Amino acid sequence: MRKTALACLISLACCSALADTTAAAATDTAGSPPASRLDTITARSTLRVCTTGDYKPYSFLKADGTFEGIDIDMADSLAKSLGVKPEFVKTTWPNLMKDFVSKCDIAVGGVSTTLERQKHVFFTEPYMIDGKAPIARCADADKYQTVAQIDQSSTRVIVNPGGTNERFAKQYFPHATVTVYPDNVTIFKQILAGKADVMVTDASETLLQQKLNPGLCSIHPDKPFQYGEKAYMVPRGDVAFQQYVDQWLHLARATGEFQAISDKWLK
């Protein structure tokens, strides 16, 4: 009887020890952080950057196949900080989310933060505050000061497809004629040519485009129709990579690197 009881005690002790070992192993496994894109990028030696290449001054695809702009220079800086080379992936605004998720580590090029996009990605800290403002022929600037003035049946609004400009126009200008024009590079020429009256886009873009297109005027860019932010898209759930990019961006702004790059393209 005593031998049986002793055997049971030994068996229980062994089972308990095994259970503790199994639990500890499970805890170690569960406690291990998941692999971060930060490690993948370093191992790959490339930073894959999605960008549309049609949005001056942030990202523009040149005839020779290379990109330029504020966010292109910033992506170069981020890649350099990681000790890797940037690899730019051409995308479009309608396909931005799909291409980013399947092909890229980060998306840049004047990307506006939205709650809809936030459902699928993480955003970095914003690097620019930039709401929507109108741009029109200078002779017509007084006619398009407010949303109500633009939202008339006689007004021809033009927008590029797939981004926040199109969503803004369709939400706030139900009475105007809204034309979705496929080429964001030449879209402003349509206003100059009299084929459209006004476009509402990010204030920073209106300021640049009035320089590039004499005859067009940015309308109250210092008082945009709504609040907007620009940030970089990074993979959802990857806190380690997001924190790295946020810290790099913080240092770029604190040291004046971002301001110097911005001034290069805006002044």
C-alpha positions in Angstrom: 0.0 0.0 0.0 2.8 2.3 0.9 4.7 1.5 -2.3 1.6 2.3 -4.3 1.2 5.7 -2.6 4.9 6.5 -3.1 4.7 5.6 -6.8 1.7 7.9 -7.2 3.5 10.8 -5.5 6.6 10.3 -7.8 4.3 10.1 -10.8 2.5 13.3 -9.8 5.8 15.1 -9.2 7.1 14.1 -12.7 3.9 15.2 -14.3 4.0 18.5 -12.5 7.6 19.0 -13.5 6.7 18.2 -17.1 3.8 20.5 -17.0 6.0 23.3 -15.7 8.6 22.7 -18.4 5.9 22.7 -21.1 4.3 25.9 -19.7 7.7 27.6 -19.6 8.5 26.6 -23.1 5.0 27.9 -24.2 5.7 31.2 -22.4 9.0 31.6 -24.1 7.5 30.9 -27.5 4.6 33.2 -26.8 6.8 35.9 -25.4 9.2 36.0 -28.4 8.4 39.0 -30.5 7.3 38.3 -34.1 9.8 38.9 -36.9 9.8 42.6 -37.8 10.1 44.1 -41.3 13.1 45.9 -39.8 15.0 42.7 -39.7 13.7 41.6 -43.1 14.8 44.8 -44.8 18.3 44.5 -43.3 18.6 40.9 -44.4 17.4 41.8 -47.9 19.6 44.9 -48.2 16.8 46.8 -49.9 13.9 49.1 -48.7 11.0 48.6 -51.0 9.2 52.0 -51.4 5.7 52.3 -53.0 5.1 55.7 -54.6 2.8 57.0 -57.4 5.3 59.4 -59.1 2.6 61.8 -60.1 2.4 64.2 -57.1 4.8 67.1 -57.1 6.5 68.2 -54.9 6.5 64.8 -53.1 7.0 62.2 -55.8 7.5 62.6 -59.5 8.5 60.0 -62.1 10.9 61.5 -64.6 11.3 60.5 -68.2 14.4 58.6 -67.5 12.5 56.3 -65.1 13.9 57.7 -61.9 11.9 59.4 -59.1 12.4 62.8 -57.5 10.7 64.9 -54.8 10.6 65.6 -51.1 9.5 62.0 -50.2 12.0 60.4 -52.6 14.8 62.3 -50.9 13.4 61.2 -47.5 13.1 57.6 -48.6 16.8 57.8 -49.6 17.6 59.1 -46.2 15.6 56.3 -44.4 17.4 53.6 -46.5 20.8 55.1 -45.8 20.0 55.1 -42.0 19.2 51.3 -42.4 22.4 50.6 -44.4 20.4 49.5 -47.4 19.4 50.6 -50.9 16.0 52.0 -51.8 14.0 50.2 -54.4 11.1 52.3 -55.7 7.9 50.5 -56.8 5.6 52.5 -59.1 1.9 52.4 -58.1 -1.2 54.4 -58.6 -3.6 56.0 -56.2 -6.4 53.5 -56.8 -3.9 50.6 -56.4 -1.8 52.1 -53.6 -3.2 50.0 -50.8 -3.1 46.7 -52.7 0.4 47.3 -54.0 1.7 48.4 -50.6 0.5 45.3 -48.8 1.8 42.9 -51.4 5.0 44.6 -52.6 6.4 47.3 -50.3 7.8 48.1 -46.8 6.8 51.7 -46.8 4.6 54.0 -49.0 5.5 57.6 -49.6 4.6 60.5 -51.9 2.2 62.9 -50.2 0.0 60.2 -48.7 -2.8 61.7 -46.6 -3.8 59.9 -43.4 -7.4 58.7 -43.4 -9.3 56.4 -41.1 -10.1 54.1 -44.0 -6.4 53.6 -44.8 -5.8 53.2 -41.1 -7.9 50.0 -41.1 -5.2 48.4 -43.2 -1.9 50.0 -42.3 0.0 51.8 -39.6 0.9 55.5 -40.2 4.0 57.2 -39.0 3.9 60.4 -37.1 2.7 63.1 -39.6 5.5 65.2 -41.2 3.2 67.9 -42.6 -0.2 69.5 -41.9 -1.8 70.0 -45.3 -5.6 70.4 -45.9 -7.6 70.8 -49.1 -7.6 74.1 -50.9 -8.9 75.2 -54.4 -6.8 76.2 -57.4 -8.3 77.9 -60.4 -7.5 80.4 -63.1 -6.4 83.6 -61.4 -9.2 85.5 -63.2 -11.8 83.2 -61.5 -10.2 83.0 -58.1 -12.9 85.2 -56.4 -15.6 82.8 -57.7 -14.3 79.7 -55.9 -13.6 80.9 -52.4 -16.0 78.6 -50.5 -17.3 75.0 -50.8 -20.8 76.5 -51.5 -19.5 78.7 -54.4 -17.8 75.6 -56.0 -20.8 73.4 -55.5 -22.9 74.8 -58.3 -24.2 73.1 -61.4 -22.3 75.6 -63.5 -18.9 74.6 -62.0 -16.6 72.0 -63.6 -14.5 70.4 -60.9 -11.6 68.2 -62.0 -10.0 65.5 -59.8 -7.4 62.8 -60.1 -8.7 59.2 -59.4 -8.5 57.0 -56.4 -7.3 59.4 -53.6 -8.6 61.8 -51.1 -9.1 64.5 -53.7 -11.7 62.4 -55.5 -13.4 61.5 -52.2 -13.5 65.1 -51.1 -15.0 66.3 -54.4 -17.7 63.6 -54.5 -18.6 64.3 -50.9 -18.8 68.1 -51.0 -19.6 68.9 -54.6 -22.8 66.9 -55.4 -24.2 69.7 -57.5 -21.1 70.5 -59.6 -19.9 68.6 -62.6 -17.1 66.4 -61.3 -14.7 65.0 -63.9 -12.2 62.3 -62.9 -9.1 63.0 -65.0 -6.6 60.1 -65.2 -3.3 62.0 -65.4 -2.3 63.8 -62.2 0.7 65.3 -63.9 -1.2 67.2 -66.7 -4.4 67.8 -64.8 -3.7 71.4 -64.0 -3.2 72.1 -67.8 -6.9 71.2 -68.2 -7.9 74.2 -66.0 -5.5 76.5 -67.9 -7.0 75.3 -71.2 -10.5 76.1 -70.1 -11.6 72.5 -70.0 -12.3 72.6 -66.2 -12.8 75.4 -63.7 -11.3 74.4 -60.4 -9.5 71.6 -58.6 -9.4 71.0 -54.8 -6.2 69.4 -53.7 -3.7 69.7 -50.9 -2.7 73.2 -50.2 1.0 72.5 -50.7 0.3 71.2 -54.2 -1.7 74.3 -55.1 1.3 76.5 -54.1 3.7 74.5 -56.2 1.3 74.3 -59.2 0.7 78.0 -59.4 4.5 78.4 -59.8 4.6 75.7 -62.5 1.5 77.0 -64.3 1.4 80.8 -64.6 -2.2 81.8 -64.8 -3.4 79.5 -62.1 -3.8 80.8 -58.5 -3.8 78.9 -55.2 -6.9 80.1 -53.2 -6.4 80.7 -49.5 -3.9 77.8 -49.0 -3.3 79.1 -45.5 -7.0 78.5 -44.6 -7.8 75.1 -46.2 -11.3 73.7 -46.2 -10.4 70.9 -43.8 -7.6 69.6 -41.6 -5.2 67.1 -43.2 -2.0 65.3 -42.4 0.7 63.7 -44.5 2.6 60.7 -43.2 4.2 57.5 -44.4 2.4 54.1 -44.5 4.1 51.2 -42.8 2.8 47.6 -42.3 0.0 47.2 -39.8 1.0 45.5 -36.5 4.8 46.0 -37.0 5.5 48.2 -34.0 9.2 47.7 -34.1 9.5 49.0 -37.7 7.0 51.8 -37.1 9.0 53.0 -34.0 12.2 53.0 -36.0 10.7 55.0 -38.8 9.1 57.4 -36.3 12.5 57.9 -34.6 14.3 58.5 -37.9 11.6 61.0 -38.9 11.8 62.8 -35.5 15.6 63.1 -35.9 15.3 64.3 -39.5 13.0 67.1 -38.4 14.9 68.0 -35.2 18.3 68.3 -37.1 16.9 70.3 -39.9 17.3 67.6 -42.6 13.6 67.5 -43.4 13.4 71.3 -43.6 16.4 71.4 -46.0 14.8 68.8 -48.2 11.4 70.5 -48.2 12.9 73.9 -49.0 14.8 72.3 -51.9 11.5 71.5 -53.6 9.1 74.2 -52.4 11.2 77.3 -52.6 
